[in-house]
Structure formats: structure tokens, C-alpha cells
Amino acid sequence: MPFELQVALRYLLAKRRQVFISVISLVSTLGVTVGVMALVIALALMTGLQGELQARILGSSAHVFVYKPSGITDYHAEVQKLSTVPGVIGAAPAVVGKAMISGLSNGFIEVKGIDARLESGVTDLGHAMTDGSLAGLTPATDDDLAGIVLGKDLASDIGAKVGDTVRVTTPNGSLSPMGVMPRQRRLKVAGLFRMGLYQVDSLSGFVDLDTGMMLAGTDRVAHIEVKVANVYDAPRIADQIAEQFGQNYVTQDWTDINQQLYSALLLEKIGMGIGIGLIVAVAALNIVASLILLVMEKTRDIAILKTMGASARSIMLIFFLQGTIIGVIGTIIGATAGAVAAYFLDRYRVISIPGDVYQVSYLPFRLLPGDFIAVVIGAVLVCVLATLYPSRQAARLDPAQALRYE
């Protein structure tokens, strides 16, 4: 074992007479451990929350929205045309409108008219069905009512279940001697779904495309929704569609629609990282304090080592290694504990939160390898930098001055 490392370890594991120094070293190590653990958990929380919201948002809506100012009359041709764009894996028509829905009680709903056969290629609606099916949207005979599938929270609010009849009233009405009369339609609840996003589960309902156009008072499809293979290619593919098919096509991608949400999440992640990163800085200051106290305690030992031939570089390296050992041990323990805690907190969904406020019902934790490595390297680097000043002060100690009064 190198001479400098042997002395550094001996100082860390002080004997009974210097137990105070060992306690300070232990407290410094615990400070680094707590700081690194808190930083790892915080980054895992913000990454998990952002990823969970993104997965649920993208699962309940398309990646790219394609509009035509004059409307879309033949959506089959448009779907076929858009499917030829590289990167596009699904396309489906949609008509969206606001309405009031009445069951045992009243509520507001965003009605979306869809082609059930094509919708499964764009959103996760088919997999999100908890009761009933999308097949019930289209009436079997002319005498049957058209169907509607409701978000589970919305159905609970209005007291509706599968098989019940609800009334949907839209502001797009027809002109009569009494003025504009709202358009009403009785629909049969064909199924319930849960997307996992409270805003969708509590406000949305899906009907077949013909019913949606009737409720919206139009004979044309509002837009085509497109799903792409790589969600991060959506902005590029949206621009490519507009360029390839001309100015009659107006596109919008999911990053534009949810830009404010993701900007807020990113800002919170940065702010939380900076705030908890200061804990690591405080822990590094504890290392500085412990090494300064150790230098003061070991002044006589340093002087004797120098008179025996130890160089200033060796003395500096002794205290440098001691601070580095404290930082490395604290970082390894803290990073490991943080990663394990984040795994179990996410695996067992320990922390529950109100879904109507935060869009998700529990706090998800997802630790990215890049974040983990960055925390470990950053914490070790801060601890190493904290050892430089006390190490240099120890190396500059004059043996004659230190032993004058011994």
C-alpha cells in the first residue's frame, strides 16, 4: 500500500484518543450520502413524472394533426395519402366538438367522432377499454341508437353505465321560429375506458364518425390524426407533410400542443436539481471543515513526517486522499441507496396523489443512466475540489514552527 494512502486511512480510522476526528469524518460521509441520495431520488421523480405524463398524453392523442382549411370530404383518400409519408404508422379521421351530456346528472363532454377501425392505429383507446367495446358505436339496425364510449370518471360523475341511454346536447343547432335550437341526440353507452389521464377520463367521449359529424353540424371531417414511429420525429414529419402536399395542409404536432406543460416540468427538474445539489455542496463544506480540523490536530505529526523526509507533495496527497475517500464512499452509498429507493417507490407505487390535480394517481420514479452517472461524477468532483484548500495548507506547514513549542 502506498505510504500516503496508508497514513490517510490511519487518520480516517482514528484511535480512541482522536475519536472526535473519526466522528467528524463520519458526519462528513453521511452528509455526502444524504445529499447524493436526495439528488438521485429528485431527478428520478421529475424524469418519471415527465415520462408518465408523456406516455399518457401520447397514448390518448395523436402525434401529428393535419388540417385542411376547406375541410376533408374524402378521408379515406387522405388517410391513404398520409400513410405513404416515411415514419407514419397510422392515420385516422376525427371530428371534435363540445357538448353537454345528461344521465342521472349533467356534465360537460368533449365528443370525438372516430372511425373505430382506424382509431386503434393512432391512439390506445382500444386497449384502454375497461367495459364494453368500440364495436357498439355503430348501430346494428336503423332502429337502434348510436353508441358512445365514455371515460370512466365521466361516467361515474353522470351516473351512467354500459347499456344506459344518455342525451348529448350540442350548441350547433338548427334555425327555428324560436331561434337557434340546440341539437340533441340520444345515445347508448357502448363502453367505458380509462386512459390514465384524468383530463381525458373525466371529459371525453367517443362516437362513430357519422354521429360526430351530425352533432357538429357538418358533413366534413375536421382533421386527420397521424401516429409516427418515433414520437421525437413528429415535428420533422409535420413539416414534411406540409411541404410535400402543399399549402392546403396545415399541421400541428404534439410538442406544440403540450409545449407549456413540458417547459414547466423541465424548469421544475432543473430547479429541484439545483436546490438539492446545494445539499451536496454543503456536504463538501463539511469535508473542508473536517480536513481543516484534522490538519490542526495533526500539526505535530505533519512536522515529524516532514523532518523524516516526507515531501510537501506527499503531505498534500495524504489529506487529498482522505477527503476523496470520504467523498467516494459517501457518493457510492448515497447513489446506490437513492437508486434502490427510487426503484421500490416506483415498483410498489408508495406515494399516492390526487389524480384530478396532478393527472396521475401516484408519483412515478424513473432513473436514467445518464442522470445517475452525472450525479456520481458531479458529487465526486465537488468532494475532490473541497479537499484542495486544506491539503495545500497542510503541505505548506513549516516543521520548525510546528515543533517550536512541543
Stockholm file with secondary structure:
# STOCKHOLM 1.0

chainA/1-406         MPFELQVALRYLLAKRRQVFISVISLVSTLGVTVGVMALVIALALMTGLQGELQARILGSSAHVFVYKPSGITDYHAEVQKLSTVPGVIGAAPAVVGKAMISGLSNGFIEVKGIDARLESGVTDLGHAMTDGSLAGLTPATDDDLAGIVLGKDLASDIGAKVGDTVRVTTPNGSLSPMGVMPRQRRLKVAGLFRMGLYQVDSLSGFVDLDTGMMLAGTDRVAHIEVKVANVYDAPRIADQIAEQFGQNYVTQDWTDINQQLYSALLLEKIGMGIGIGLIVAVAALNIVASLILLVMEKTRDIAILKTMGASARSIMLIFFLQGTIIGVIGTIIGATAGAVAAYFLDRYRVISIPGDVYQVSYLPFRLLPGDFIAVVIGAVLVCVLATLYPSRQAARLDPAQALRYE
#=GR chainA/1-406 SS CCHHHHHHHHHHTCCGGGHHHHHHHHHHHHHHHHHHHHHHHHHHHHHHHHHHHHHHHHHHSCSEEEEEEEEESCHHHHHHHHHTSTTEEEEEEEEEEEEEEESSSEEEEEEEEECHHHHTTTSSHHHHEEEECGGGGSCSSTTSCCEEEEEHHHHHHHTCCTTCEEEEEEEEEEEETTEEEEEEEEEEEEEEECCSCHHHHTTEEEEEHHHHHHHHTCSSEEEEEEEESSGGGHHHHHHHHHHHHCTTCEEEEHHHHTHHHHHHHHHHHHHHHHHHHHHHHHHHHHHHHHHHHHHHHTHHHHHHHHHTTCCHHHHHHHHHHHHHHHHHHHHHHHHHHHHHHHHHHHHTTCCBCCHHHHSSSBCCCCCCHHHHHHHHHHHHHHHHHHHHHHHHHHHTCCHHHHHTTC
#=GC SS_cons         CCHHHHHHHHHHTCCGGGHHHHHHHHHHHHHHHHHHHHHHHHHHHHHHHHHHHHHHHHHHSCSEEEEEEEEESCHHHHHHHHHTSTTEEEEEEEEEEEEEEESSSEEEEEEEEECHHHHTTTSSHHHHEEEECGGGGSCSSTTSCCEEEEEHHHHHHHTCCTTCEEEEEEEEEEEETTEEEEEEEEEEEEEEECCSCHHHHTTEEEEEHHHHHHHHTCSSEEEEEEEESSGGGHHHHHHHHHHHHCTTCEEEEHHHHTHHHHHHHHHHHHHHHHHHHHHHHHHHHHHHHHHHHHHHHTHHHHHHHHHTTCCHHHHHHHHHHHHHHHHHHHHHHHHHHHHHHHHHHHHTTCCBCCHHHHSSSBCCCCCCHHHHHHHHHHHHHHHHHHHHHHHHHHHTCCHHHHHTTC
//
